[in-house]
Amino acid sequence: MSEIEHLQKIAPSTFLLPKTGLMKVPGLIVAPEKLLQDLQEPLKQVQNVATLPGIAGFSISMPDIHWGYGFPIGGVAATDYETGVISPGGVGYDINCGVRLALVDLPFSSLSDSMKQQLLQTLYDLIPSGIGEGQKKKPPLSNSDYDALLTQGSIWSIQQGFGHLEDLQRTESFGVLPKADASLVSNTAKNRGRNQLGTIGSGNHFVEIGRVEKIFSDEVAKAWGLKLGQTYILIHSGSRGLGHQVCQDTLEEFMQQGLADNLIDPQLVAAPLQSSLGQHYLKAMSAAANFAFNNRQQILHQTRLAFQKVCNIPPEEIPLLYDVCHNIAKIENHLIQGKETKVCVHRKGATRALGPHDPELPPLYRKTGQPVLVPGDMQRASYIMVGLGNPVTFCSACHGAGRAKSRVKSLQSWQGKDPIHHMETLGVLVKASSKRTIAEEMPDAYKDASDVVEAVEEAKLASKVALLKPHLVLKG
């Protein structure tokens, strides 16, 4: 019998995967029924994650789930702070890959075709994109600056003139993970990221400009300054080569120490959180997360400058709505079986979704709940949601649409065709460092974000606030 046949529906868009074999906790699957048949392989990973030492509550998957290294992408797991482990596979290679959204008080319809072309070209000129691409016009980071940004988080970039202090109030964890220790990041990792600050990277990373197409909650939209028809900026990037190397370094060290020997899947290799190895990774991961906060801060700054150049809008008049992490492990307190428990929450391809009145949120979002940003594909839609603070998922929700087919399969299906022209016929201008990237990231490579968001809303993890329609896309 397959894992799908074992699933028991316990609530709308919510399924229980009962404990079997070595599983220490059940699996909890959030998904629309029509997507269940696509989950066979990722569900095996949900089962595997449920065998980790100290895992608490459930091994959880979101509706955008797909196969990943060790953990599925779209996976959430919490391990006990005292007796549990921390697993690099539960964070992923792109540490603190995340999304930030800013608002432009300008009707998108007021942009002429020539302004759209100029805006996209200016973004391309200001923001390096592609594999290994760095800031060619700037000198590489000095060692002292590097250590400062890895420890201080995005306030470092703001102090260098890349943004405003108000941005910190609208960034998850105020743009810094305080446990960061730059000395635990290898020179190899630092050198890989040294000239990559303020760059998109490759793959599914992007800067997207579009129109607020639909409002679902007038009350929340008003509180957040969202207006129908206005222009938005959506930025998706992470910790670049530095974060990738931190993950690789840690995996190699954990493997050499034999920490994968007794695990059902070696890719789940983990260290006790309270061990020196576990703490080493937590602190190096936090430093990489701080790099990512700075990276998105600087990309937003360059995007603001593009709007200033093309649309004559001052940077200070383009407020950040919010910035959320996707790939992260954080120490949090959660209600588990009626008891408040300190845990390490791994969110890999998942985002925090804190509800109203959560003390960790700044005053603006404490009244409404946290913004949950759900990027879709280049054509259909992205979404803004508001967190409901559901304790069952450790206050977590989805992070995007999720891949429906691999990059290889997407590339094959667009061979001999012009993906840029195809997107233009759909009303979307796309620019990238290579056509290959665009072919790998075409809309049909992704699930429909609307299906994902509906399941999240039905499962009471977050509620829809607005639908966003992309029109200009700079791909990695």
N, C-alpha and C positions, 0 to 999 in steps of 0.2 A: 504493500500500500504506500502511495506517495505521501509526501508531507502535506500536499494540498488536500488530500482526502481525509487527513486527520483534523483539519481545521474545524473549529466549532464557532458558529456565529453567536456572539454574546451581546452585541449591540449594533446599531447602524454603522456600517463600514468598519466594524471591529470584530476580529476573530482571535480565538485562543488556539495556540498550538500546544497541546498537552505535553507534559514532561515524559520523555522516553529515554531509555538508555542512560547516558552519563549526564543528562541535563539536570542542573541544580534548580532551575526555575522554569516555568512555562514560557513560551513565546507569545507575544502580543502583536498581532498583525493589523495595521490600519491600512485599509485598501478598499476600493470599490470592487464589487463582485466581478465586474467585467474584466478586471486586470489580474484576477487571481491566477489564471492559467499561465501567465507570464512569469510567475514567481517561483517556479519549481527549484531552480538552482539557488537563488538567493535565500530561500527558506532553509536550505541545508546549512547555510552560514548562520542564520538565526539560531538554529539548533546548536551549532558548534559554539557560538558565543555564550549560550546558556550553560556551558560546562566550565566557564572560567571560575577560578577560585574567588570566593567572596562576592559573587554577583548577587544583586538584591532585586526584588520585585519581579521584573520580567526582562527577557531579551526582546527588544522592541524593533519593529520595522515600520517605516513610513510608506505611504503610497507611491513615492518616487523611488522606491528601492530598486537597486540592480547590483550585480556582482561586483565585489571589490576585493582588496587585499585583506584577507583574514575576516574582517567585519564586512558586511554588505554596505554599500553606499546607500544611505537612508536608514542606517542602524543606530540605535540608542541603547546604551547599557550603563548601569550604575553599579559600582563595586564598593563594598564597605571600606570606610576610611582607614580602619585599623587592621582589618584582616584581608582586604581585597588587593587586587593587582591593578596596574596601569599598563595598557597595551598600545604600542604605537600603531598597530593595525586598526585600533578603535578610533584613531584620530586621522590617520591617512598621511600620505606623502606631502600634500599641500596644506601644511599646518595653517590654521586660521584663514583658509580660503573663505571668503565671505562676500557680502553684498552691502553696498550703501546706496541710498536713494536721496537725491536732492530735488528741490522744486524750483521752477523758474516761473515768476509771476508774469507769464507771457502766453497768450493763447497760441497753441501750436499752429492753428490755421493762419496766423498772421505771418508765418515764415514763408517767403516766396521760394520757388524752386531753386533759384540761384543762391539764396541764403542757405538753404538746406545743403546744397552741394558744397558751398564755401565752409559751412560749419563742420561737415564731415571731414573735409580736407584739412581744416585747421586742427581738428582733433588728431588726425593722423600725423600731422607735422609735430604736434606738441607732445604726444604720448607714444613712446616706442612700444611696438608690439611684435610678437613672434618669439620663437625659441631662442633663448639666450640673449635677446635684444636688450641693450642697456641704454643709459643716458649718455649718448655720444657727446653732447655739448657741455656736460658737466664733468669736473674732475671726480675720480672715485672717492668714496668716503674715506676719511682719515680713520685711524684706529680709535682715537678718542671719541669722534662723532659716532662711529659704529657702536661702540660700547654704550654710549649715552642713549641712542635711540632704541637699542635692544633692551635696555633697562627701564627707560622712562616711558616708552610707548609713544603715542601720536602727539603728545604735547611737545615732543622734541621738534617735529616738523612744523607745528604751529609757531613755536618760538623762532624758527628759521624763516617765517613769513608765509608758510603754506597753509593758510586758513585762519580760523578765528577760534577763540576760546569757547564760544558757544557750540562749536562742533563736538567738543568733548562731552557735553551734556546729552548729546544725541548719538553717542557711540556706545556700544555694548561694553560694560565694565569701564566706562569712561576712557576707553582707548588704551588701557594698560593692564597687563597681568603682573601683579606685584612680585610674584615668586621668581621672576626672570633672573638668570645669572649668565651674563655674557661670556664669562670665562669658561663655561661649560659647552660653548658652541665651538666646534673645531675650526681651525684655520681654513680647512678645505671648504666648509660650509660658508664661512665669511667671505672667502674669495669668490665663491659662486654667486653670491648675492651682492657683491661690493658695488657693481655699477648698474644694478637692476631696480633701485628704488625709484618709484614713480613710473613703473612699466606694467603693462597688462600681462605679458606672458603669452602662452600658446593655448591650444585646445579650446575649451568652452569659456574662456575668459573674454570679457567684452566691456565696452562702454556703449550704452544704448540710450538714444534720445527718442522720446515719443510723446503721446498725448494721453491724458487722463480721460479714458473713454466712457467710464461708467462709475457712478458712486452707489454703493450698497448701504452705507451707514452715514446719513447726513450729519449726525451728531459727532461721530468720531472724525469724519472728514473735516468738519468745521474746526474742531479742536486742534487738528494737525495742520491746518492751512491748505488742505487739498481742495481744488476747485475743478469742476467739470471743464474739460477742454484745455486745461493748462498744460504746459510743457514740463516733462520730468526728465531726470538724469538717473540712470541705473548703472552702477559700476560693479563688476564682478572680477576680483583678482585675489591673490593670496601672498604667500611668503616667498614665492619664486624659488630660485635655486638654493637659497639658504635653508628654507624649510624642508625641501626635498632631501638635502644632505643630512640635516639633523635627524630625520626619520631613518635614512639609510645607515648612518653611523650607529644609531641606537639599535636597530634591528641586528646589525652585525655583532655588536657587543653582547646583546642578549643571547643571540644564537651561540656565540663562543662560550658563554657562561653556562650553556646547557639548559637554559630556561624553557626551551621548547620541547625538551625530551619527553615529558609526560602529557603533552597536550594532544587533543584529537586532531588539530590542524597546526602545523609548525608556524603558519602565518599569524596565528594568534599569540605568538610569543609575548610573554608579559613578565614583569618583575613585581614583587610585592611593593605596594605603594610606599610603605614605610621603610623599605630597604634603601641603601645608598644608591643602588642602580635605579630604583624607582624614582627617588627624589632627583637624581641627576637628570633623568629624562624629563620630569615635570618642569624643572627649572630651564632646561634647554628648549623645551617645547614652548614655554612661556616667552622666552626671548624671541623665538621665531614668530610667535603670535604678535609680539610687539612690532616686529619688522613689517608684518602684514598690515597692521593698523596704520603704520607710517606710509606704507605703499599706497593704500587706498586714499589716505589723506592727501598725498601729493598728486595722485591722479585726479581727484576731485578739484584740487587747486588749478591744475592745468585745464580742466574742463570749464571751470569758471572763467579762466582767461580767454578761452575760445569764445564763450558767449559774450564776453566784454568786447572782443575784437570784432565779431561778426554782428552782434545785436546791440552793442553799446549798453549792456547791462552790467553794472558794477558787481564784482565778486561778492561783496557783502550783502547783496540783495538776492543771492541764491542760497537759501538756507538748506542745511542738511536735515532731512527728516529722520533718518536713523541708519546705523551701521550694525549688521549682525554677523556673527561668526558662524561658519558651517562645520569646520573640522577642528575640534577642540576637546580637551578634557579639563573639567573644572571641578573644584571642590565646592560642594553645595550641601545644604540641608534640605531634606525632603521627607514628607510623610509616607512611611512605608508600613503597611499593615497597622495603621493607627498610631505609629510611633515616629517621632521626628528623629531622623537618622542622618548622620554625616556621611556623605558618599562622594566618590569620584565619578562624575557623569561624563561618559564618552559620547560625544555627538559627532557622527561621521556622515556628512551629507544630511544633516538635520540641524535645526536652529532652535534656540531658546524661544519660548512663547509664554513669558511671564504674564500673569493676569493682573487685574486692577488691584491697587493697594499694596503691591509687592514693594517692600522697603528698598530693594536693590535698584528700583527704577527712579529716574529723576522725576520731579514734581509733575511735569507735563504729562508723562506717561503713567504715573501712578494712579491718575484718575481714570484712565481709559484702558490700561493694559498696554503691553509692549507691541510696537510695530513688528510684524512678521513679513518679511519680504520674500516673495516667491517668483523668481524669474522663470519665464517659460521659454519658448523657442523664438526664433527671429521673426516669425510671422504672426502667430495667433494671439498670444496675450501673456502678460505677466500680471501678478496680483499683489496688492497690499492687503494684509490681514491684520487682525489684532488678537494678541494672545489671550487665552482664557485661564492659563495657569492650571491645567489639568494635572493633578498629582500622579495619576496612573502612568503617564509618560514622562515623569520628572519635568513637567512644564516644557515639553518639547513638541515641535511640529515639523513639517516637511521643509525642504530647502530649495525645491525647484520642481521642474517637470519630471526629471529623471530620463535617462536614455532608454530608447525603445530598440535601438540597434547599435551595433558597435561602430567605431570610426571607420574600420576597414570596410564593413558592409555599406556604410553610407557613401564612402568614397567610390566603391564599385558601382553603386546604383546611379551615380552622377557622372561616371566616366563618359567623355565625349560630349557632355552637355555644358552649357554656360550657366552656372549657378547664380552669378551676379546679375545677368540679364533676367533670369527667372524671378529673382527676388524683386527686381525693379518693376516687373509686370504686376507684382503683388503690392506695390506701393512702398517697398522697403529698399533704401539705399544701403549697400553693404560695402565696406572697405576692409582689407586685411593685408598682411604682409605676403600672403600667398593664396592662390585660388584653392589649393588643396585644403587649407584650413576651413574655408567656406563650405566646400563639398562635404567635409567631415561633420559639419555643424548645421546642415540644412534642417528645416523644420521637421521633416519626416523621420529624422533620427531620434526624435524625442516623443515622449508621451504627451498627451494633451494636458496642459497645466490645469485646465478647467476640471478635468476628471480628478486630478490629484487634490485640488483645492476643495471640491465638493466633499470628498471623503474626509478630509481634515475637519471640515465644518460639521459634517454629520457625526464624527467621533468626538465633537466638542473639545477640540484642541485649540482652535482659533476660529475667528469669524471674518468673513469677507468685508473689506472696507472699500476697495476700489479695484477696477480693472484697468490695466495699462496697455496701450496699443503701440508697439514699436514701429518706428519709421526710419531712423538712422542708426546703423550699427557698425561700430568699429570692433572687429574681431581680433583675437590674439594670434 
